Structure formats: C-alpha cells, structure tokens
C-alpha cells in the first residue's frame, strides 16, 4: 500500500514537473522589434483576418436568415395540417 | 404596413451590403494597424445592432411585465435572439482584430468580460424561454431587464476602468480626424441597422405565426 502511495506521489510530482516545463512562458522580448524583423510565426497576415471576419458575418447572417425561414415554413405547414384536420372533423 | 415596407427595405439593404466592400476599400488605412483595422467597419455596427436589440428587448419586456401585452413579449424574444447573433458577430470580429492588434485572441479586461456576461445573460433568456415551461415568459422578461442594465455597464466600462479596448470617445474623435473613415463607418452602421429592422420583421412574423398555431391547437382541442 505504501509502495502504491509512493508511486502515486512520484507520478504526481513528475506530472507537475512536466506541466511546469510545458507551461514555460516564451522568452519575453526586452526591446522594441520592428514589425518586419519579427519571426515569421509572429507576422500575421492582416488580409486573412479581414476576409475571415467579413466572410463569417456574411455566412452566419445568411444561415440565420435561412434558419428563420425554415422555422417559418415548418410552422406554416403545421398550421395547414391543423386547418385541414379541423375541416375534416367539422364534416 | 410592415409587409409594404419589407420588399423595398430588403432591396435597399441588399444593395447597401453589396456596395459596402467598395466603401470599406475606399476608406483610408489606419497608420498603425493597416489592413486589419478594416474589421472595424463590421465590428462596431455588430455591437451597435446588439445594443439596439437589447434596448428593444428590454423595453418590450418592461411593457410585457407591467402591461401584460403579449405582442410586446413576441417582440422581446425576437430581439433577444437577434442580439445573441450580433453579439457573436461582435465577438468573432473582435477576436480576429485583437489577435492581430493586441497579439491575443482574448483578454479578461473590463469591456470584454462585461460583454461576455451580457451575451450569457441573453443566452440565459433564450434558454429560459425554450425550457422554462409555463410562466417562464415573465421570468425571462426580468432577465431581459438585467441585460438592458448590463448593456450600459458594457458601454461605459472602457471609460470607468483601464482596459486594452479603445474608449467611447473614438467615434467623436474619428469624425474630426478622419471624416472618410467616419463616413464609411456610418454607412456600414446604417446598413446593419436596416438588416436589424429586416430580421425583426421576419422574426416577429415567426412569433405571430406560432401564436396563430397555438390558437388553432386550442380551438381543435375545444371541439
């Protein structure tokens, strides 16, 4: 049992160490770096962000409008079915 | 009245949205952020519509609570749904802009955090309406009033606390410093508000049809 506890404690300490190593923050930049001298991973293309932003709004707005239209169609169908049912029951 | 207005409004809104990329492209570049600043022309109007929708939802909820007007409740639930959608637009565009301008997707500062709370309040309103059962309309109306109160805090948060987000005087200063940018922003804001009006007409129409369906169900059960 004590062996088991020791193993669990060791695993816990090891996992904490691994987590600490993985979570190391990147080295901070101490001085000003001009944007064109940044590493390629830090140079984000502005155009792509603009296209994604506008594209997302267009697609999401259309999808939302479509969802209202679908719901409206469903309710309309239910109304028609109920009206028909009401007419047949009256006869 | 609304049916007669719908088609001209639809045509005008579609034309304005089709021309919007040209207006945005012609607006001058901001000197530090360059191209990514163009997100501003859809980001700010998204929040403008969200705040307008919350105002409509809050006022309609108050009318429903104090006057028991069922039509006000239909307007409130329609406006709440639209507010959530446009809030999502604001968050997505803001995060994309923030990633480029601030270097992070998200920052737990006063503006972003209060805005997230507002979105969650509105989602709570919709969840309550969907799963709350009978009588949830009045509870939801109370939640909407809290949402409306929070929207004022969201708006003023950038003036009251130190945040990474620009303050509210950006708009007034933009009119003086860059009338072309200001013009493009106004154009997009009008287009978004027209889209909001259109969506409200369609969404309230859906609520009216649902009410009609409920009436039919009741009439059949009584037979």
HADDOCK unambig.tbl for C-alpha pairs under 7 A between the chains (distance, minus, plus):
assign (segid A and resid 44 and name CA) (segid B and resid 100 and name CA) 6.51 0.50 0.50
assign (segid A and resid 46 and name CA) (segid B and resid 35 and name CA) 5.64 0.50 0.50
assign (segid A and resid 46 and name CA) (segid B and resid 36 and name CA) 4.70 0.50 0.50
assign (segid A and resid 46 and name CA) (segid B and resid 100 and name CA) 6.93 0.50 0.50
assign (segid A and resid 47 and name CA) (segid B and resid 35 and name CA) 6.25 0.50 0.50
assign (segid A and resid 47 and name CA) (segid B and resid 36 and name CA) 6.50 0.50 0.50
assign (segid A and resid 49 and name CA) (segid B and resid 36 and name CA) 6.64 0.50 0.50
assign (segid A and resid 49 and name CA) (segid B and resid 96 and name CA) 5.91 0.50 0.50
assign (segid A and resid 50 and name CA) (segid B and resid 36 and name CA) 5.80 0.50 0.50
assign (segid A and resid 50 and name CA) (segid B and resid 38 and name CA) 6.79 0.50 0.50
assign (segid A and resid 50 and name CA) (segid B and resid 39 and name CA) 5.68 0.50 0.50
assign (segid A and resid 53 and name CA) (segid B and resid 39 and name CA) 6.69 0.50 0.50
assign (segid A and resid 53 and name CA) (segid B and resid 93 and name CA) 5.19 0.50 0.50
assign (segid A and resid 53 and name CA) (segid B and resid 96 and name CA) 6.92 0.50 0.50
assign (segid A and resid 57 and name CA) (segid B and resid 89 and name CA) 6.19 0.50 0.50
assign (segid A and resid 68 and name CA) (segid B and resid 203 and name CA) 6.62 0.50 0.50
assign (segid A and resid 72 and name CA) (segid B and resid 206 and name CA) 5.51 0.50 0.50
assign (segid A and resid 75 and name CA) (segid B and resid 209 and name CA) 6.78 0.50 0.50
assign (segid A and resid 75 and name CA) (segid B and resid 210 and name CA) 6.45 0.50 0.50
assign (segid A and resid 79 and name CA) (segid B and resid 213 and name CA) 5.65 0.50 0.50
assign (segid A and resid 82 and name CA) (segid B and resid 216 and name CA) 6.97 0.50 0.50
assign (segid A and resid 86 and name CA) (segid B and resid 220 and name CA) 6.41 0.50 0.50
